[in-house]
Amino acid sequence: MSTRELAKSLIDQVPENKLLYIIAYLQGAALPDDVETPNAKTLAAIEEVENMIETGKGEHFEGSTAALFAQLAAEG
């Protein structure tokens, strides 16, 4: 019996109320190992946020998501 066949057999033995835990684990395990490297624009944005956190400077928005999108739309 292959490892995959054994796993499928064991899943059939798991009670229905515990399958959600198994599914969550399997979804994580099914992710590809080759996670993409962030591009230069993303790396710059991450660096900017880290700098804002370290220095305590920068704009902090407090409000709803709708209000944030309204503000962004108004800024064009």
PQR file of N, CA, C, O and H, with PARSE charges and radii, in Angstrom:
ATOM      1  N   MET A   1       0.853  -1.181   0.000 -0.4000 1.5000
ATOM      2  CA  MET A   1       0.000   0.000   0.000 -0.0000 2.0000
ATOM      3  C   MET A   1       0.895   1.239   0.000  0.5500 1.7000
ATOM      4  O   MET A   1       1.797   1.365   0.828 -0.5500 1.4000
ATOM      5  N   SER A   2       0.637   2.142  -0.930 -0.4000 1.5000
ATOM      6  CA  SER A   2       1.430   3.363  -1.008 -0.0000 2.0000
ATOM      7  C   SER A   2       1.068   4.313   0.135  0.5500 1.7000
ATOM      8  O   SER A   2       0.052   4.137   0.807 -0.5500 1.4000
ATOM      9  H   SER A   2      -0.095   2.039  -1.603  0.4000 1.0000
ATOM     10  N   THR A   3       1.895   5.294   0.336 -0.4000 1.5000
ATOM     11  CA  THR A   3       1.635   6.301   1.371 -0.0000 2.0000
ATOM     12  C   THR A   3       0.325   7.034   1.087  0.5500 1.7000
ATOM     13  O   THR A   3      -0.448   7.312   2.003 -0.5500 1.4000
ATOM     14  H   THR A   3       2.720   5.436  -0.210  0.4000 1.0000
ATOM     15  N   ARG A   4       0.081   7.341  -0.175 -0.4000 1.5000
ATOM     16  CA  ARG A   4      -1.152   8.036  -0.557 -0.0000 2.0000
ATOM     17  C   ARG A   4      -2.378   7.172  -0.277  0.5500 1.7000
ATOM     18  O   ARG A   4      -3.394   7.656   0.222 -0.5500 1.4000
ATOM     19  H   ARG A   4       0.709   7.115  -0.920  0.4000 1.0000
ATOM     20  N   GLU A   5      -2.268   5.898  -0.603 -0.4000 1.5000
ATOM     21  CA  GLU A   5      -3.390   4.985  -0.339 -0.0000 2.0000
ATOM     22  C   GLU A   5      -3.647   4.847   1.159  0.5500 1.7000
ATOM     23  O   GLU A   5      -4.798   4.787   1.592 -0.5500 1.4000
ATOM     24  H   GLU A   5      -1.443   5.504  -1.008  0.4000 1.0000
ATOM     25  N   LEU A   6      -2.574   4.799   1.947 -0.4000 1.5000
ATOM     26  CA  LEU A   6      -2.717   4.723   3.396 -0.0000 2.0000
ATOM     27  C   LEU A   6      -3.404   5.978   3.934  0.5500 1.7000
ATOM     28  O   LEU A   6      -4.284   5.889   4.789 -0.5500 1.4000
ATOM     29  H   LEU A   6      -1.640   4.848   1.595  0.4000 1.0000
ATOM     30  N   ALA A   7      -3.002   7.142   3.433 -0.4000 1.5000
ATOM     31  CA  ALA A   7      -3.613   8.397   3.875 -0.0000 2.0000
ATOM     32  C   ALA A   7      -5.107   8.409   3.551  0.5500 1.7000
ATOM     33  O   ALA A   7      -5.926   8.797   4.384 -0.5500 1.4000
ATOM     34  H   ALA A   7      -2.287   7.214   2.738  0.4000 1.0000
ATOM     35  N   LYS A   8      -5.451   7.985   2.347 -0.4000 1.5000
ATOM     36  CA  LYS A   8      -6.866   7.957   1.961 -0.0000 2.0000
ATOM     37  C   LYS A   8      -7.650   6.989   2.830  0.5500 1.7000
ATOM     38  O   LYS A   8      -8.791   7.268   3.197 -0.5500 1.4000
ATOM     39  H   LYS A   8      -4.785   7.670   1.670  0.4000 1.0000
ATOM     40  N   SER A   9      -7.051   5.862   3.159 -0.4000 1.5000
ATOM     41  CA  SER A   9      -7.703   4.882   4.017 -0.0000 2.0000
ATOM     42  C   SER A   9      -7.932   5.441   5.414  0.5500 1.7000
ATOM     43  O   SER A   9      -8.993   5.244   6.006 -0.5500 1.4000
ATOM     44  H   SER A   9      -6.124   5.636   2.860  0.4000 1.0000
ATOM     45  N   LEU A  10      -6.934   6.136   5.931 -0.4000 1.5000
ATOM     46  CA  LEU A  10      -7.069   6.725   7.272 -0.0000 2.0000
ATOM     47  C   LEU A  10      -8.117   7.827   7.300  0.5500 1.7000
ATOM     48  O   LEU A  10      -8.847   7.960   8.283 -0.5500 1.4000
ATOM     49  H   LEU A  10      -6.073   6.296   5.450  0.4000 1.0000
ATOM     50  N   ILE A  11      -8.202   8.617   6.237 -0.4000 1.5000
ATOM     51  CA  ILE A  11      -9.208   9.680   6.168 -0.0000 2.0000
ATOM     52  C   ILE A  11     -10.605   9.081   6.256  0.5500 1.7000
ATOM     53  O   ILE A  11     -11.491   9.659   6.884 -0.5500 1.4000
ATOM     54  H   ILE A  11      -7.610   8.510   5.439  0.4000 1.0000
ATOM     55  N   ASP A  12     -10.801   7.942   5.638 -0.4000 1.5000
ATOM     56  CA  ASP A  12     -12.109   7.281   5.706 -0.0000 2.0000
ATOM     57  C   ASP A  12     -12.467   6.858   7.123  0.5500 1.7000
ATOM     58  O   ASP A  12     -13.642   6.645   7.423 -0.5500 1.4000
ATOM     59  H   ASP A  12     -10.081   7.472   5.127  0.4000 1.0000
ATOM     60  N   GLN A  13     -11.479   6.732   7.995 -0.4000 1.5000
ATOM     61  CA  GLN A  13     -11.715   6.318   9.370 -0.0000 2.0000
ATOM     62  C   GLN A  13     -11.915   7.486  10.335  0.5500 1.7000
ATOM     63  O   GLN A  13     -12.327   7.287  11.478 -0.5500 1.4000
ATOM     64  H   GLN A  13     -10.525   6.905   7.751  0.4000 1.0000
ATOM     65  N   VAL A  14     -11.626   8.696   9.878 -0.4000 1.5000
ATOM     66  CA  VAL A  14     -11.740   9.875  10.737 -0.0000 2.0000
ATOM     67  C   VAL A  14     -13.213  10.254  10.873  0.5500 1.7000
ATOM     68  O   VAL A  14     -13.928  10.325   9.873 -0.5500 1.4000
ATOM     69  H   VAL A  14     -11.291   8.858   8.949  0.4000 1.0000
ATOM     70  N   PRO A  15     -13.674  10.498  12.104 -0.5600 1.5000
ATOM     71  CA  PRO A  15     -15.071  10.916  12.290  0.2800 2.0000
ATOM     72  C   PRO A  15     -15.346  12.252  11.584  0.5500 1.7000
ATOM     73  O   PRO A  15     -14.460  13.100  11.476 -0.5500 1.4000
ATOM     74  N   GLU A  16     -16.554  12.421  11.118 -0.4000 1.5000
ATOM     75  CA  GLU A  16     -16.956  13.614  10.356 -0.0000 2.0000
ATOM     76  C   GLU A  16     -16.628  14.908  11.104  0.5500 1.7000
ATOM     77  O   GLU A  16     -16.191  15.882  10.490 -0.5500 1.4000
ATOM     78  H   GLU A  16     -17.274  11.732  11.206  0.4000 1.0000
ATOM     79  N   ASN A  17     -16.834  14.927  12.414 -0.4000 1.5000
ATOM     80  CA  ASN A  17     -16.616  16.162  13.182 -0.0000 2.0000
ATOM     81  C   ASN A  17     -15.144  16.536  13.296  0.5500 1.7000
ATOM     82  O   ASN A  17     -14.837  17.654  13.709 -0.5500 1.4000
ATOM     83  H   ASN A  17     -17.189  14.136  12.913  0.4000 1.0000
ATOM     84  N   LYS A  18     -14.235  15.653  12.951 -0.4000 1.5000
ATOM     85  CA  LYS A  18     -12.801  15.958  12.997 -0.0000 2.0000
ATOM     86  C   LYS A  18     -12.205  16.224  11.620  0.5500 1.7000
ATOM     87  O   LYS A  18     -11.040  16.608  11.507 -0.5500 1.4000
ATOM     88  H   LYS A  18     -14.484  14.745  12.616  0.4000 1.0000
ATOM     89  N   LEU A  19     -12.989  16.023  10.588 -0.4000 1.5000
ATOM     90  CA  LEU A  19     -12.466  16.200   9.229 -0.0000 2.0000
ATOM     91  C   LEU A  19     -12.057  17.632   8.923  0.5500 1.7000
ATOM     92  O   LEU A  19     -11.151  17.845   8.116 -0.5500 1.4000
ATOM     93  H   LEU A  19     -13.935  15.712  10.679  0.4000 1.0000
ATOM     94  N   LEU A  20     -12.696  18.620   9.541 -0.4000 1.5000
ATOM     95  CA  LEU A  20     -12.313  20.020   9.294 -0.0000 2.0000
ATOM     96  C   LEU A  20     -10.850  20.264   9.653  0.5500 1.7000
ATOM     97  O   LEU A  20     -10.154  21.010   8.965 -0.5500 1.4000
ATOM     98  H   LEU A  20     -13.432  18.447  10.196  0.4000 1.0000
ATOM     99  N   TYR A  21     -10.384  19.628  10.737 -0.4000 1.5000
ATOM    100  CA  TYR A  21      -8.981  19.788  11.133 -0.0000 2.0000
ATOM    101  C   TYR A  21      -8.056  19.159  10.099  0.5500 1.7000
ATOM    102  O   TYR A  21      -7.007  19.712   9.770 -0.5500 1.4000
ATOM    103  H   TYR A  21     -10.950  19.022  11.296  0.4000 1.0000
ATOM    104  N   ILE A  22      -8.450  18.018   9.602 -0.4000 1.5000
ATOM    105  CA  ILE A  22      -7.647  17.319   8.597 -0.0000 2.0000
ATOM    106  C   ILE A  22      -7.608  18.128   7.302  0.5500 1.7000
ATOM    107  O   ILE A  22      -6.556  18.260   6.677 -0.5500 1.4000
ATOM    108  H   ILE A  22      -9.302  17.568   9.870  0.4000 1.0000
ATOM    109  N   ILE A  23      -8.753  18.666   6.905 -0.4000 1.5000
ATOM    110  CA  ILE A  23      -8.831  19.457   5.673 -0.0000 2.0000
ATOM    111  C   ILE A  23      -7.929  20.678   5.765  0.5500 1.7000
ATOM    112  O   ILE A  23      -7.207  20.992   4.820 -0.5500 1.4000
ATOM    113  H   ILE A  23      -9.608  18.559   7.412  0.4000 1.0000
ATOM    114  N   ALA A  24      -7.968  21.372   6.908 -0.4000 1.5000
ATOM    115  CA  ALA A  24      -7.125  22.565   7.075 -0.0000 2.0000
ATOM    116  C   ALA A  24      -5.646  22.194   6.952  0.5500 1.7000
ATOM    117  O   ALA A  24      -4.875  22.908   6.310 -0.5500 1.4000
ATOM    118  H   ALA A  24      -8.555  21.116   7.677  0.4000 1.0000
ATOM    119  N   TYR A  25      -5.261  21.094   7.558 -0.4000 1.5000
ATOM    120  CA  TYR A  25      -3.879  20.645   7.479 -0.0000 2.0000
ATOM    121  C   TYR A  25      -3.501  20.283   6.046  0.5500 1.7000
ATOM    122  O   TYR A  25      -2.433  20.664   5.565 -0.5500 1.4000
ATOM    123  H   TYR A  25      -5.887  20.514   8.079  0.4000 1.0000
ATOM    124  N   LEU A  26      -4.368  19.556   5.373 -0.4000 1.5000
ATOM    125  CA  LEU A  26      -4.087  19.150   4.000 -0.0000 2.0000
ATOM    126  C   LEU A  26      -3.986  20.349   3.057  0.5500 1.7000
ATOM    127  O   LEU A  26      -3.161  20.360   2.144 -0.5500 1.4000
ATOM    128  H   LEU A  26      -5.236  19.246   5.764  0.4000 1.0000
ATOM    129  N   GLN A  27      -4.830  21.356   3.282 -0.4000 1.5000
ATOM    130  CA  GLN A  27      -4.751  22.550   2.438 -0.0000 2.0000
ATOM    131  C   GLN A  27      -3.394  23.224   2.592  0.5500 1.7000
ATOM    132  O   GLN A  27      -2.812  23.683   1.610 -0.5500 1.4000
ATOM    133  H   GLN A  27      -5.500  21.348   4.023  0.4000 1.0000
ATOM    134  N   GLY A  28      -2.894  23.282   3.808 -0.4000 1.5000
ATOM    135  CA  GLY A  28      -1.567  23.864   4.025 -0.0000 2.0000
ATOM    136  C   GLY A  28      -0.476  23.028   3.394  0.5500 1.7000
ATOM    137  O   GLY A  28       0.459  23.567   2.802 -0.5500 1.4000
ATOM    138  H   GLY A  28      -3.367  22.909   4.606  0.4000 1.0000
ATOM    139  N   ALA A  29      -0.586  21.718   3.516 -0.4000 1.5000
ATOM    140  CA  ALA A  29       0.413  20.819   2.953 -0.0000 2.0000
ATOM    141  C   ALA A  29       0.387  20.817   1.428  0.5500 1.7000
ATOM    142  O   ALA A  29       1.398  20.516   0.793 -0.5500 1.4000
ATOM    143  H   ALA A  29      -1.346  21.281   3.997  0.4000 1.0000
ATOM    144  N   ALA A  30      -0.755  21.148   0.838 -0.4000 1.5000
ATOM    145  CA  ALA A  30      -0.900  21.116  -0.615 -0.0000 2.0000
ATOM    146  C   ALA A  30      -0.330  22.373  -1.295  0.5500 1.7000
ATOM    147  O   ALA A  30      -0.235  22.420  -2.521 -0.5500 1.4000
ATOM    148  H   ALA A  30      -1.576  21.392   1.354  0.4000 1.0000
ATOM    149  N   LEU A  31       0.044  23.375  -0.515 -0.4000 1.5000
ATOM    150  CA  LEU A  31       0.605  24.587  -1.114 -0.0000 2.0000
ATOM    151  C   LEU A  31       1.943  24.271  -1.771  0.5500 1.7000
ATOM    152  O   LEU A  31       2.698  23.441  -1.266 -0.5500 1.4000
ATOM    153  H   LEU A  31      -0.033  23.337   0.481  0.4000 1.0000
ATOM    154  N   PRO A  32       2.239  24.915  -2.878 -0.5600 1.5000
ATOM    155  CA  PRO A  32       3.509  24.633  -3.548  0.2800 2.0000
ATOM    156  C   PRO A  32       4.699  25.087  -2.701  0.5500 1.7000
ATOM    157  O   PRO A  32       4.605  26.057  -1.948 -0.5500 1.4000
ATOM    158  N   ASP A  33       5.800  24.384  -2.832 -0.4000 1.5000
ATOM    159  CA  ASP A  33       7.015  24.734  -2.096 -0.0000 2.0000
ATOM    160  C   ASP A  33       7.718  25.948  -2.690  0.5500 1.7000
ATOM    161  O   ASP A  33       8.456  26.645  -1.994 -0.5500 1.4000
ATOM    162  H   ASP A  33       5.877  23.596  -3.443  0.4000 1.0000
ATOM    163  N   ASP A  34       7.493  26.197  -3.956 -0.4000 1.5000
ATOM    164  CA  ASP A  34       8.178  27.291  -4.642 -0.0000 2.0000
ATOM    165  C   ASP A  34       7.357  28.582  -4.556  0.5500 1.7000
ATOM    166  O   ASP A  34       6.761  29.021  -5.539 -0.5500 1.4000
ATOM    167  H   ASP A  34       6.894  25.631  -4.522  0.4000 1.0000
ATOM    168  N   VAL A  35       7.339  29.164  -3.385 -0.4000 1.5000
ATOM    169  CA  VAL A  35       6.612  30.414  -3.172 -0.0000 2.0000
ATOM    170  C   VAL A  35       7.339  31.521  -3.935  0.5500 1.7000
ATOM    171  O   VAL A  35       8.566  31.607  -3.911 -0.5500 1.4000
ATOM    172  H   VAL A  35       7.823  28.807  -2.586  0.4000 1.0000
ATOM    173  N   GLU A  36       6.572  32.351  -4.601 -0.4000 1.5000
ATOM    174  CA  GLU A  36       7.171  33.406  -5.413 -0.0000 2.0000
ATOM    175  C   GLU A  36       7.906  34.427  -4.552  0.5500 1.7000
ATOM    176  O   GLU A  36       7.473  34.755  -3.448 -0.5500 1.4000
ATOM    177  H   GLU A  36       5.574  32.281  -4.621  0.4000 1.0000
ATOM    178  N   THR A  37       9.010  34.918  -5.069 -0.4000 1.5000
ATOM    179  CA  THR A  37       9.757  35.982  -4.420 -0.0000 2.0000
ATOM    180  C   THR A  37       9.090  37.302  -4.762  0.5500 1.7000
ATOM    181  O   THR A  37       8.762  37.543  -5.923 -0.5500 1.4000
ATOM    182  H   THR A  37       9.362  34.652  -5.966  0.4000 1.0000
ATOM    183  N   PRO A  38       8.883  38.167  -3.767 -0.5600 1.5000
ATOM    184  CA  PRO A  38       8.253  39.461  -4.057  0.2800 2.0000
ATOM    185  C   PRO A  38       9.075  40.261  -5.066  0.5500 1.7000
ATOM    186  O   PRO A  38      10.304  40.200  -5.078 -0.5500 1.4000
ATOM    187  N   ASN A  39       8.365  41.016  -5.916 -0.4000 1.5000
ATOM    188  CA  ASN A  39       9.070  41.845  -6.890 -0.0000 2.0000
ATOM    189  C   ASN A  39       9.609  43.107  -6.212  0.5500 1.7000
ATOM    190  O   ASN A  39       9.365  43.327  -5.025 -0.5500 1.4000
ATOM    191  H   ASN A  39       7.366  41.066  -5.907  0.4000 1.0000
ATOM    192  N   ALA A  40      10.330  43.920  -6.952 -0.4000 1.5000
ATOM    193  CA  ALA A  40      10.992  45.101  -6.394 -0.0000 2.0000
ATOM    194  C   ALA A  40       9.981  46.084  -5.791  0.5500 1.7000
ATOM    195  O   ALA A  40      10.248  46.682  -4.748 -0.5500 1.4000
ATOM    196  H   ALA A  40      10.528  43.740  -7.915  0.4000 1.0000
ATOM    197  N   LYS A  41       8.827  46.254  -6.439 -0.4000 1.5000
ATOM    198  CA  LYS A  41       7.823  47.186  -5.937 -0.0000 2.0000
ATOM    199  C   LYS A  41       7.271  46.709  -4.589  0.5500 1.7000
ATOM    200  O   LYS A  41       7.076  47.510  -3.674 -0.5500 1.4000
ATOM    201  H   LYS A  41       8.611  45.768  -7.286  0.4000 1.0000
ATOM    202  N   THR A  42       7.024  45.420  -4.475 -0.4000 1.5000
ATOM    203  CA  THR A  42       6.516  44.857  -3.221 -0.0000 2.0000
ATOM    204  C   THR A  42       7.566  44.964  -2.134  0.5500 1.7000
ATOM    205  O   THR A  42       7.246  45.322  -1.001 -0.5500 1.4000
ATOM    206  H   THR A  42       7.182  44.769  -5.217  0.4000 1.0000
ATOM    207  N   LEU A  43       8.820  44.658  -2.457 -0.4000 1.5000
ATOM    208  CA  LEU A  43       9.899  44.768  -1.477 -0.0000 2.0000
ATOM    209  C   LEU A  43      10.053  46.201  -0.991  0.5500 1.7000
ATOM    210  O   LEU A  43      10.301  46.432   0.193 -0.5500 1.4000
ATOM    211  H   LEU A  43       9.081  44.367  -3.377  0.4000 1.0000
ATOM    212  N   ALA A  44       9.907  47.170  -1.899 -0.4000 1.5000
ATOM    213  CA  ALA A  44       9.995  48.579  -1.511 -0.0000 2.0000
ATOM    214  C   ALA A  44       8.847  48.955  -0.581  0.5500 1.7000
ATOM    215  O   ALA A  44       9.045  49.702   0.377 -0.5500 1.4000
ATOM    216  H   ALA A  44       9.706  46.982  -2.861  0.4000 1.0000
ATOM    217  N   ALA A  45       7.657  48.447  -0.854 -0.4000 1.5000
ATOM    218  CA  ALA A  45       6.502  48.730  -0.002 -0.0000 2.0000
ATOM    219  C   ALA A  45       6.685  48.125   1.385  0.5500 1.7000
ATOM    220  O   ALA A  45       6.356  48.756   2.390 -0.5500 1.4000
ATOM    221  H   ALA A  45       7.496  47.840  -1.633  0.4000 1.0000
ATOM    222  N   ILE A  46       7.207  46.911   1.440 -0.4000 1.5000
ATOM    223  CA  ILE A  46       7.474  46.272   2.731 -0.0000 2.0000
ATOM    224  C   ILE A  46       8.493  47.076   3.521  0.5500 1.7000
ATOM    225  O   ILE A  46       8.323  47.293   4.721 -0.5500 1.4000
ATOM    226  H   ILE A  46       7.474  46.399   0.624  0.4000 1.0000
ATOM    227  N   GLU A  47       9.544  47.515   2.857 -0.4000 1.5000
ATOM    228  CA  GLU A  47      10.579  48.325   3.509 -0.0000 2.0000
ATOM    229  C   GLU A  47       9.998  49.638   4.022  0.5500 1.7000
ATOM    230  O   GLU A  47      10.337  50.084   5.118 -0.5500 1.4000
ATOM    231  H   GLU A  47       9.683  47.339   1.883  0.4000 1.0000
ATOM    232  N   GLU A  48       9.127  50.256   3.235 -0.4000 1.5000
ATOM    233  CA  GLU A  48       8.491  51.506   3.641 -0.0000 2.0000
ATOM    234  C   GLU A  48       7.659  51.312   4.908  0.5500 1.7000
ATOM    235  O   GLU A  48       7.725  52.133   5.823 -0.5500 1.4000
ATOM    236  H   GLU A  48       8.852  49.894   2.344  0.4000 1.0000
ATOM    237  N   VAL A  49       6.882  50.239   4.966 -0.4000 1.5000
ATOM    238  CA  VAL A  49       6.058  49.965   6.140 -0.0000 2.0000
ATOM    239  C   VAL A  49       6.929  49.688   7.356  0.5500 1.7000
ATOM    240  O   VAL A  49       6.657  50.189   8.447 -0.5500 1.4000
ATOM    241  H   VAL A  49       6.829  49.573   4.222  0.4000 1.0000
ATOM    242  N   GLU A  50       7.982  48.886   7.169 -0.4000 1.5000
ATOM    243  CA  GLU A  50       8.885  48.594   8.287 -0.0000 2.0000
ATOM    244  C   GLU A  50       9.510  49.879   8.818  0.5500 1.7000
ATOM    245  O   GLU A  50       9.661  50.041  10.029 -0.5500 1.4000
ATOM    246  H   GLU A  50       8.203  48.479   6.283  0.4000 1.0000
ATOM    247  N   ASN A  51       9.872  50.790   7.922 -0.4000 1.5000
ATOM    248  CA  ASN A  51      10.437  52.076   8.314 -0.0000 2.0000
ATOM    249  C   ASN A  51       9.403  52.908   9.083  0.5500 1.7000
ATOM    250  O   ASN A  51       9.741  53.547  10.080 -0.5500 1.4000
ATOM    251  H   ASN A  51       9.749  50.658   6.939  0.4000 1.0000
ATOM    252  N   MET A  52       8.157  52.902   8.627 -0.4000 1.5000
ATOM    253  CA  MET A  52       7.097  53.643   9.311 -0.0000 2.0000
ATOM    254  C   MET A  52       6.886  53.095  10.725  0.5500 1.7000
ATOM    255  O   MET A  52       6.667  53.860  11.664 -0.5500 1.4000
ATOM    256  H   MET A  52       7.883  52.384   7.818  0.4000 1.0000
ATOM    257  N   ILE A  53       6.952  51.791  10.870 -0.4000 1.5000
ATOM    258  CA  ILE A  53       6.784  51.168  12.184 -0.0000 2.0000
ATOM    259  C   ILE A  53       7.942  51.537  13.101  0.5500 1.7000
ATOM    260  O   ILE A  53       7.732  51.874  14.267 -0.5500 1.4000
ATOM    261  H   ILE A  53       7.129  51.169  10.107  0.4000 1.0000
ATOM    262  N   GLU A  54       9.160  51.475  12.579 -0.4000 1.5000
ATOM    263  CA  GLU A  54      10.346  51.776  13.379 -0.0000 2.0000
ATOM    264  C   GLU A  54      10.386  53.228  13.828  0.5500 1.7000
ATOM    265  O   GLU A  54      10.755  53.517  14.966 -0.5500 1.4000
ATOM    266  H   GLU A  54       9.331  51.201  11.632  0.4000 1.0000
ATOM    267  N   THR A  55      10.008  54.148  12.938 -0.4000 1.5000
ATOM    268  CA  THR A  55      10.120  55.572  13.247 -0.0000 2.0000
ATOM    269  C   THR A  55       8.836  56.154  13.835  0.5500 1.7000
ATOM    270  O   THR A  55       8.845  57.256  14.383 -0.5500 1.4000
ATOM    271  H   THR A  55       9.709  53.913  12.013  0.4000 1.0000
ATOM    272  N   GLY A  56       7.744  55.421  13.722 -0.4000 1.5000
ATOM    273  CA  GLY A  56       6.469  55.946  14.223 -0.0000 2.0000
ATOM    274  C   GLY A  56       5.896  57.027  13.328  0.5500 1.7000
ATOM    275  O   GLY A  56       4.980  57.746  13.728 -0.5500 1.4000
ATOM    276  H   GLY A  56       7.736  54.525  13.277  0.4000 1.0000
ATOM    277  N   LYS A  57       6.421  57.146  12.129 -0.4000 1.5000
ATOM    278  CA  LYS A  57       5.941  58.163  11.188 -0.0000 2.0000
ATOM    279  C   LYS A  57       5.115  57.501  10.103  0.5500 1.7000
ATOM    280  O   LYS A  57       5.210  56.296   9.872 -0.5500 1.4000
ATOM    281  H   LYS A  57       7.164  56.561  11.803  0.4000 1.0000
ATOM    282  N   GLY A  58       4.321  58.295   9.455 -0.4000 1.5000
ATOM    283  CA  GLY A  58       3.505  57.772   8.370 -0.0000 2.0000
ATOM    284  C   GLY A  58       2.040  57.994   8.660  0.5500 1.7000
ATOM    285  O   GLY A  58       1.658  58.333   9.780 -0.5500 1.4000
ATOM    286  H   GLY A  58       4.244  59.274   9.642  0.4000 1.0000
ATOM    287  N   GLU A  59       1.238  57.804   7.659 -0.4000 1.5000
ATOM    288  CA  GLU A  59      -0.204  58.022   7.791 -0.0000 2.0000
ATOM    289  C   GLU A  59      -0.858  56.750   8.311  0.5500 1.7000
ATOM    290  O   GLU A  59      -0.615  55.654   7.805 -0.5500 1.4000
ATOM    291  H   GLU A  59       1.549  57.529   6.749  0.4000 1.0000
ATOM    292  N   HIS A  60      -1.685  56.914   9.325 -0.4000 1.5000
ATOM    293  CA  HIS A  60      -2.423  55.790   9.896 -0.0000 2.0000
ATOM    294  C   HIS A  60      -3.897  56.058   9.696  0.5500 1.7000
ATOM    295  O   HIS A  60      -4.411  57.082  10.147 -0.5500 1.4000
ATOM    296  H   HIS A  60      -1.883  57.804   9.737  0.4000 1.0000
ATOM    297  N   PHE A  61      -4.575  55.158   9.032 -0.4000 1.5000
ATOM    298  CA  PHE A  61      -5.993  55.343   8.747 -0.0000 2.0000
ATOM    299  C   PHE A  61      -6.826  54.617   9.783  0.5500 1.7000
ATOM    300  O   PHE A  61      -6.609  53.437  10.057 -0.5500 1.4000
ATOM    301  H   PHE A  61      -4.158  54.326   8.666  0.4000 1.0000
ATOM    302  N   GLU A  62      -7.777  55.329  10.354 -0.4000 1.5000
ATOM    303  CA  GLU A  62      -8.733  54.728  11.271 -0.0000 2.0000
ATOM    304  C   GLU A  62     -10.122  54.973  10.714  0.5500 1.7000
ATOM    305  O   GLU A  62     -10.574  56.115  10.643 -0.5500 1.4000
ATOM    306  H   GLU A  62      -7.953  56.288  10.131  0.4000 1.0000
ATOM    307  N   GLY A  63     -10.781  53.935  10.330 -0.4000 1.5000
ATOM    308  CA  GLY A  63     -12.117  54.055   9.761 -0.0000 2.0000
ATOM    309  C   GLY A  63     -12.498  52.768   9.057  0.5500 1.7000
ATOM    310  O   GLY A  63     -11.775  51.774   9.109 -0.5500 1.4000
ATOM    311  H   GLY A  63     -10.413  53.007  10.387  0.4000 1.0000
ATOM    312  N   SER A  64     -13.621  52.802   8.412 -0.4000 1.5000
ATOM    313  CA  SER A  64     -14.123  51.609   7.729 -0.0000 2.0000
ATOM    314  C   SER A  64     -13.398  51.416   6.399  0.5500 1.7000
ATOM    315  O   SER A  64     -12.750  52.327   5.885 -0.5500 1.4000
ATOM    316  H   SER A  64     -14.209  53.610   8.369  0.4000 1.0000
ATOM    317  N   THR A  65     -13.522  50.237   5.873 -0.4000 1.5000
ATOM    318  CA  THR A  65     -12.953  49.950   4.563 -0.0000 2.0000
ATOM    319  C   THR A  65     -13.599  50.821   3.499  0.5500 1.7000
ATOM    320  O   THR A  65     -12.926  51.307   2.590 -0.5500 1.4000
ATOM    321  H   THR A  65     -14.048  49.497   6.291  0.4000 1.0000
ATOM    322  N   ALA A  66     -14.906  51.017   3.615 -0.4000 1.5000
ATOM    323  CA  ALA A  66     -15.621  51.863   2.649 -0.0000 2.0000
ATOM    324  C   ALA A  66     -15.071  53.285   2.678  0.5500 1.7000
ATOM    325  O   ALA A  66     -14.890  53.907   1.631 -0.5500 1.4000
ATOM    326  H   ALA A  66     -15.453  50.622   4.353  0.4000 1.0000
ATOM    327  N   ALA A  67     -14.808  53.795   3.869 -0.4000 1.5000
ATOM    328  CA  ALA A  67     -14.265  55.156   3.985 -0.0000 2.0000
ATOM    329  C   ALA A  67     -12.861  55.224   3.394  0.5500 1.7000
ATOM    330  O   ALA A  67     -12.504  56.214   2.755 -0.5500 1.4000
ATOM    331  H   ALA A  67     -14.954  53.290   4.720  0.4000 1.0000
ATOM    332  N   LEU A  68     -12.062  54.175   3.603 -0.4000 1.5000
ATOM    333  CA  LEU A  68     -10.714  54.147   3.030 -0.0000 2.0000
ATOM    334  C   LEU A  68     -10.774  54.168   1.507  0.5500 1.7000
ATOM    335  O   LEU A  68     -10.052  54.930   0.866 -0.5500 1.4000
ATOM    336  H   LEU A  68     -12.352  53.371   4.122  0.4000 1.0000
ATOM    337  N   PHE A  69     -11.635  53.330   0.926 -0.4000 1.5000
ATOM    338  CA  PHE A  69     -11.747  53.308  -0.534 -0.0000 2.0000
ATOM    339  C   PHE A  69     -12.301  54.620  -1.081  0.5500 1.7000
ATOM    340  O   PHE A  69     -11.916  55.044  -2.171 -0.5500 1.4000
ATOM    341  H   PHE A  69     -12.222  52.711   1.446  0.4000 1.0000
ATOM    342  N   ALA A  70     -13.181  55.258  -0.353 -0.4000 1.5000
ATOM    343  CA  ALA A  70     -13.704  56.568  -0.762 -0.0000 2.0000
ATOM    344  C   ALA A  70     -12.586  57.590  -0.770  0.5500 1.7000
ATOM    345  O   ALA A  70     -12.482  58.397  -1.694 -0.5500 1.4000
ATOM    346  H   ALA A  70     -13.493  54.914   0.533  0.4000 1.0000
ATOM    347  N   GLN A  71     -11.742  57.559   0.263 -0.4000 1.5000
ATOM    348  CA  GLN A  71     -10.604  58.483   0.331 -0.0000 2.0000
ATOM    349  C   GLN A  71      -9.640  58.231  -0.822  0.5500 1.7000
ATOM    350  O   GLN A  71      -9.180  59.172  -1.469 -0.5500 1.4000
ATOM    351  H   GLN A  71     -11.827  56.903   1.014  0.4000 1.0000
ATOM    352  N   LEU A  72      -9.335  56.972  -1.075 -0.4000 1.5000
ATOM    353  CA  LEU A  72      -8.431  56.642  -2.172 -0.0000 2.0000
ATOM    354  C   LEU A  72      -8.975  57.065  -3.515  0.5500 1.7000
ATOM    355  O   LEU A  72      -8.235  57.563  -4.362 -0.5500 1.4000
ATOM    356  H   LEU A  72      -9.708  56.207  -0.549  0.4000 1.0000
ATOM    357  N   ALA A  73     -10.278  56.867  -3.717 -0.4000 1.5000
ATOM    358  CA  ALA A  73     -10.916  57.260  -4.982 -0.0000 2.0000
ATOM    359  C   ALA A  73     -10.868  58.781  -5.158  0.5500 1.7000
ATOM    360  O   ALA A  73     -10.671  59.277  -6.268 -0.5500 1.4000
ATOM    361  H   ALA A  73     -10.880  56.462  -3.028  0.4000 1.0000
ATOM    362  N   ALA A  74     -11.049  59.507  -4.071 -0.4000 1.5000
ATOM    363  CA  ALA A  74     -11.030  60.968  -4.144 -0.0000 2.0000
ATOM    364  C   ALA A  74      -9.640  61.494  -4.475  0.5500 1.7000
ATOM    365  O   ALA A  74      -9.496  62.533  -5.120 -0.5500 1.4000
ATOM    366  H   ALA A  74     -11.209  59.105  -3.170  0.4000 1.0000
ATOM    367  N   GLU A  75      -8.606  60.759  -4.022 -0.4000 1.5000
ATOM    368  CA  GLU A  75      -7.223  61.174  -4.276 -0.0000 2.0000
ATOM    369  C   GLU A  75      -6.827  60.900  -5.718  0.5500 1.7000
ATOM    370  O   GLU A  75      -5.880  61.493  -6.235 -0.5500 1.4000
ATOM    371  H   GLU A  75      -8.723  59.915  -3.499  0.4000 1.0000
ATOM    372  N   GLY A  76      -7.559  59.995  -6.364 -0.4000 1.5000
ATOM    373  CA  GLY A  76      -7.331  59.711  -7.781 -0.0000 2.0000
ATOM    374  C   GLY A  76      -6.137  58.915  -8.014  0.5500 1.7000
ATOM    375  O   GLY A  76      -5.820  58.599  -9.160 -0.5500 1.4000
ATOM    376  H   GLY A  76      -8.328  59.513  -5.944  0.4000 1.0000
TER
END
